[in-house]
Amino acid sequence: MNLITPTITLTIILSLLLSIAQMSSHNTKNNLMLLFMISLIPISPLLNNNKELTMSFSPLIITTTENINISITLDTPSLLFLPVTLFITWSITEFSSWYMHTDPHNNKFIKYLLTFLIAMLVIITANNMYQLFIGWEGVGIMSFLLIGWWSGRQDANTAALQAIIYNRMGDVGLIMTTLWLMTTSSMNLQELLMQSETTSMIPTAGLLAAAAGKSAQFGLHPWLPSAMEGPTPVSALLHSSTMVVAGVFLLIRLHPILYNNKTMMTMSLIIGATTTMFAAAAATTYFDIKKIIALSTTSQLGLMMTMIGLNQPTLALLHMIIHSFFKALLFLCSGSFIHNLNNEQDVRKMGGLLKTSPMTSSFLIIASLSLMGTPFLSGFYSKDTIIETMTNSHTNSWTLTMTLIATILSAHYSTQIILSTLTGYPRTSHNTHDEEKSIINPLMRLTVASILMGTLTKISTLQITTIITMPKMTKLAALIATLLGIMLSKDSHYMNSLLKPQKSGTMASFFNQLAFFNIPHRTMTMNLMKMSQQISTELIDLWTLENWGPKGLSNALTPLIHLSTQQKNMIKNYMTTFTLTLLISLLMLT
């Protein structure tokens, strides 16, 4: 088994590299299906025996203090998340063959998706900070290219640039952590995780900043709704199993380092709880279906950050895996609707899709119910466990309160999507397309996973713990919050259909504008650019160029010019004196 597992991992990576060189999207889909099945082979033996495998190759960088090798590790997080990533990419790639069939660069688009996947696999299997940083930057670069895929649209270019800038702000933290560990500790992750002493504030703060930037946590969140300008398959892959979960995955992998610094654990708890409530509230103020789903991703990522702050990385990993399936399903269902409605994304202009697209509508309902945490669907097993963990935790009750509010709001906007898009009558003209196999097959797979994955993952990964008894109301808190959100959404939807449109209130504007973080971010950036421009102008134009350019030449040449002028004036006197002396001498001789 020690030889089989590394061989399987290398086979997956090499096959993906070969798929990039191919031109057929059909072959790519089949390759991904085969690689997903291969990735399932080592899961059961390694998890049952609680083993971790590491394989290293020849040194990549040799220094006087440490050799950096290309090293791959297969532990519980990587073994579980590797097939999830392959499965979702397989489904999204098959969906893209229909969604992007009119794009002249469809093959290039598929290659970008595969490169995106490879960068994420590098993060998942990395065994040193250098290798992890390569995958981290690869994910960021590919997200920039894919978000700005439709380069003819100004909004897409702006969104891609915004995404890379916000991620770069977080990347500074990872660079700072890597440099700190390079000089004071080790780059190898296994050696870092074995350290028991309290970690310094600098590397842990860098890790938290990197995760907050990549996973769009509160403060660095404005880029995520804007990233919806990219194609819908990109949004599905970006939000389910690659870029935005990379930040949380980083904290799960390096959780022992973070755990040794209680201040950063508290910060993770605060940021996560704030994000999950704020993003859920913001989602209720939007009408763009893709942005609503994007903000729900931010809210779920906040839940994962909260679990990391409560020292429950296993629960964060469980919710990340389950969330990947129903979030990819939500995006692909919305993409199918948008394609049928001539690129219409406003839920207020949709309606009656349950009759025109019954299969896709059914899948959307299941995904939304799973997002709400409906009992016996996937989302229930992670969400309910998270709320129970918060109830039994020693932290203040505000974390539990904010999470319950977020649960109510998530049920509210999920129900709002269902009622606005599927019920009623069509509110805009659209071309009805047959639900082809390339649409139904990936959606069907993701739906089955959204139903069964919670049970399967719970049985296979969660440790067996003592059953804790608690009051019935506490146990039912998550379900009560979900039902309350559904009722509020139903009533508000009915009331809005009767009332005339009104101007948004102050609170709605606050959440719709994402707490107006764009204003200070743009102002700070503009002032920083102006200040740097002024400094460079004064240093280069007013000092360097002036002193070494015109002024310098003037100062150097002016004395020479004065000397030359003086000498020219003296020549007249010299010539006059010489001529007179010569004439007088000739007269005296004659």
Secondary structure in CASP SS format (residue, H / E / C, confidence):
PFRMAT SS
TARGET T0000
AUTHOR 0000-0000-0000
METHOD secondary structure of the structure
MODEL  1
M C 1.00
N C 1.00
L C 1.00
I H 1.00
T H 1.00
P H 1.00
T H 1.00
I H 1.00
T H 1.00
L H 1.00
T H 1.00
I H 1.00
I H 1.00
L H 1.00
S H 1.00
L H 1.00
L H 1.00
L H 1.00
S H 1.00
I H 1.00
A H 1.00
Q C 1.00
M C 1.00
S C 1.00
S H 1.00
H H 1.00
N H 1.00
T H 1.00
K H 1.00
N H 1.00
N H 1.00
L H 1.00
M H 1.00
L H 1.00
L H 1.00
F H 1.00
M H 1.00
I H 1.00
S H 1.00
L C 1.00
I C 1.00
P C 1.00
I H 1.00
S H 1.00
P H 1.00
L H 1.00
L H 1.00
N H 1.00
N H 1.00
N C 1.00
K C 1.00
E C 1.00
L E 1.00
T E 1.00
M E 1.00
S E 1.00
F E 1.00
S E 1.00
P E 1.00
L E 1.00
I E 1.00
I E 1.00
T C 1.00
T C 1.00
T C 1.00
E C 1.00
N E 1.00
I E 1.00
N E 1.00
I E 1.00
S E 1.00
I E 1.00
T E 1.00
L E 1.00
D C 1.00
T H 1.00
P H 1.00
S H 1.00
L H 1.00
L H 1.00
F H 1.00
L H 1.00
P H 1.00
V H 1.00
T H 1.00
L H 1.00
F H 1.00
I H 1.00
T H 1.00
W H 1.00
S H 1.00
I H 1.00
T H 1.00
E H 1.00
F H 1.00
S H 1.00
S H 1.00
W H 1.00
Y H 1.00
M C 1.00
H C 1.00
T C 1.00
D C 1.00
P C 1.00
H C 1.00
N H 1.00
N H 1.00
K H 1.00
F H 1.00
I H 1.00
K H 1.00
Y H 1.00
L H 1.00
L H 1.00
T H 1.00
F H 1.00
L H 1.00
I H 1.00
A H 1.00
M H 1.00
L H 1.00
V H 1.00
I H 1.00
I H 1.00
T H 1.00
A E 1.00
N C 1.00
N E 1.00
M H 1.00
Y H 1.00
Q H 1.00
L H 1.00
F H 1.00
I H 1.00
G H 1.00
W H 1.00
E H 1.00
G H 1.00
V H 1.00
G H 1.00
I H 1.00
M H 1.00
S H 1.00
F H 1.00
L H 1.00
L H 1.00
I H 1.00
G C 1.00
W C 1.00
W C 1.00
S C 1.00
G C 1.00
R C 1.00
Q H 1.00
D H 1.00
A H 1.00
N H 1.00
T H 1.00
A H 1.00
A H 1.00
L H 1.00
Q H 1.00
A H 1.00
I H 1.00
I H 1.00
Y H 1.00
N H 1.00
R H 1.00
M H 1.00
G H 1.00
D H 1.00
V H 1.00
G H 1.00
L H 1.00
I H 1.00
M H 1.00
T H 1.00
T H 1.00
L H 1.00
W H 1.00
L H 1.00
M H 1.00
T H 1.00
T H 1.00
S C 1.00
S C 1.00
M C 1.00
N E 1.00
L H 1.00
Q H 1.00
E H 1.00
L H 1.00
L H 1.00
M C 1.00
Q C 1.00
S C 1.00
E C 1.00
T C 1.00
T C 1.00
S C 1.00
M H 1.00
I H 1.00
P H 1.00
T H 1.00
A H 1.00
G H 1.00
L H 1.00
L H 1.00
A H 1.00
A H 1.00
A H 1.00
A H 1.00
G H 1.00
K H 1.00
S C 1.00
A C 1.00
Q C 1.00
F C 1.00
G C 1.00
L C 1.00
H C 1.00
P C 1.00
W H 1.00
L H 1.00
P H 1.00
S H 1.00
A H 1.00
M H 1.00
E H 1.00
G C 1.00
P C 1.00
T H 1.00
P H 1.00
V H 1.00
S H 1.00
A H 1.00
L H 1.00
L H 1.00
H H 1.00
S H 1.00
S C 1.00
T C 1.00
M H 1.00
V H 1.00
V H 1.00
A H 1.00
G H 1.00
V H 1.00
F H 1.00
L H 1.00
L H 1.00
I H 1.00
R H 1.00
L C 1.00
H H 1.00
P H 1.00
I H 1.00
L H 1.00
Y H 1.00
N C 1.00
N C 1.00
K H 1.00
T H 1.00
M H 1.00
M H 1.00
T H 1.00
M H 1.00
S H 1.00
L H 1.00
I H 1.00
I H 1.00
G H 1.00
A H 1.00
T H 1.00
T H 1.00
T H 1.00
M H 1.00
F H 1.00
A H 1.00
A H 1.00
A H 1.00
A H 1.00
A H 1.00
T C 1.00
T C 1.00
Y C 1.00
F C 1.00
D E 1.00
I H 1.00
K H 1.00
K H 1.00
I H 1.00
I H 1.00
A H 1.00
L H 1.00
S H 1.00
T H 1.00
T H 1.00
S H 1.00
Q H 1.00
L H 1.00
G H 1.00
L H 1.00
M H 1.00
M H 1.00
T H 1.00
M H 1.00
I H 1.00
G H 1.00
L C 1.00
N C 1.00
Q C 1.00
P H 1.00
T H 1.00
L H 1.00
A H 1.00
L H 1.00
L H 1.00
H H 1.00
M H 1.00
I H 1.00
I H 1.00
H H 1.00
S H 1.00
F H 1.00
F H 1.00
K H 1.00
A H 1.00
L H 1.00
L H 1.00
F H 1.00
L H 1.00
C H 1.00
S H 1.00
G H 1.00
S H 1.00
F H 1.00
I H 1.00
H H 1.00
N H 1.00
L C 1.00
N C 1.00
N C 1.00
E C 1.00
Q C 1.00
D E 1.00
V H 1.00
R H 1.00
K H 1.00
M C 1.00
G C 1.00
G C 1.00
L H 1.00
L H 1.00
K H 1.00
T H 1.00
S C 1.00
P H 1.00
M H 1.00
T H 1.00
S H 1.00
S H 1.00
F H 1.00
L H 1.00
I H 1.00
I H 1.00
A H 1.00
S H 1.00
L H 1.00
S H 1.00
L H 1.00
M H 1.00
G C 1.00
T C 1.00
P C 1.00
F C 1.00
L C 1.00
S H 1.00
G H 1.00
F H 1.00
Y H 1.00
S H 1.00
K H 1.00
D H 1.00
T H 1.00
I H 1.00
I H 1.00
E H 1.00
T H 1.00
M H 1.00
T H 1.00
N H 1.00
S C 1.00
H C 1.00
T C 1.00
N C 1.00
S H 1.00
W H 1.00
T H 1.00
L H 1.00
T H 1.00
M H 1.00
T H 1.00
L H 1.00
I H 1.00
A H 1.00
T H 1.00
I H 1.00
L H 1.00
S H 1.00
A H 1.00
H H 1.00
Y H 1.00
S H 1.00
T H 1.00
Q H 1.00
I H 1.00
I H 1.00
L H 1.00
S H 1.00
T H 1.00
L H 1.00
T C 1.00
G C 1.00
Y C 1.00
P C 1.00
R C 1.00
T C 1.00
S C 1.00
H C 1.00
N C 1.00
T C 1.00
H C 1.00
D C 1.00
E C 1.00
E C 1.00
K H 1.00
S H 1.00
I H 1.00
I H 1.00
N H 1.00
P H 1.00
L H 1.00
M H 1.00
R H 1.00
L H 1.00
T H 1.00
V H 1.00
A H 1.00
S H 1.00
I H 1.00
L H 1.00
M H 1.00
G H 1.00
T H 1.00
L H 1.00
T H 1.00
K H 1.00
I H 1.00
S H 1.00
T H 1.00
L C 1.00
Q C 1.00
I C 1.00
T C 1.00
T C 1.00
I C 1.00
I C 1.00
T C 1.00
M C 1.00
P C 1.00
K H 1.00
M H 1.00
T H 1.00
K H 1.00
L C 1.00
A H 1.00
A H 1.00
L H 1.00
I H 1.00
A H 1.00
T H 1.00
L H 1.00
L H 1.00
G H 1.00
I H 1.00
M H 1.00
L H 1.00
S H 1.00
K H 1.00
D H 1.00
S H 1.00
H H 1.00
Y H 1.00
M H 1.00
N H 1.00
S H 1.00
L H 1.00
L C 1.00
K C 1.00
P C 1.00
Q C 1.00
K C 1.00
S C 1.00
G C 1.00
T H 1.00
M H 1.00
A H 1.00
S H 1.00
F H 1.00
F H 1.00
N H 1.00
Q C 1.00
L H 1.00
A H 1.00
F H 1.00
F C 1.00
N H 1.00
I H 1.00
P H 1.00
H H 1.00
R H 1.00
T H 1.00
M H 1.00
T H 1.00
M H 1.00
N H 1.00
L H 1.00
M H 1.00
K H 1.00
M H 1.00
S H 1.00
Q H 1.00
Q H 1.00
I H 1.00
S H 1.00
T H 1.00
E H 1.00
L H 1.00
I H 1.00
D H 1.00
L H 1.00
W H 1.00
T H 1.00
L H 1.00
E H 1.00
N H 1.00
W H 1.00
G C 1.00
P H 1.00
K H 1.00
G H 1.00
L H 1.00
S H 1.00
N H 1.00
A H 1.00
L H 1.00
T H 1.00
P H 1.00
L H 1.00
I H 1.00
H H 1.00
L H 1.00
S H 1.00
T H 1.00
Q H 1.00
Q H 1.00
K H 1.00
N H 1.00
M H 1.00
I H 1.00
K H 1.00
N H 1.00
Y H 1.00
M H 1.00
T H 1.00
T H 1.00
F H 1.00
T H 1.00
L H 1.00
T H 1.00
L H 1.00
L H 1.00
I H 1.00
S H 1.00
L H 1.00
L H 1.00
M H 1.00
L H 1.00
T C 1.00
END
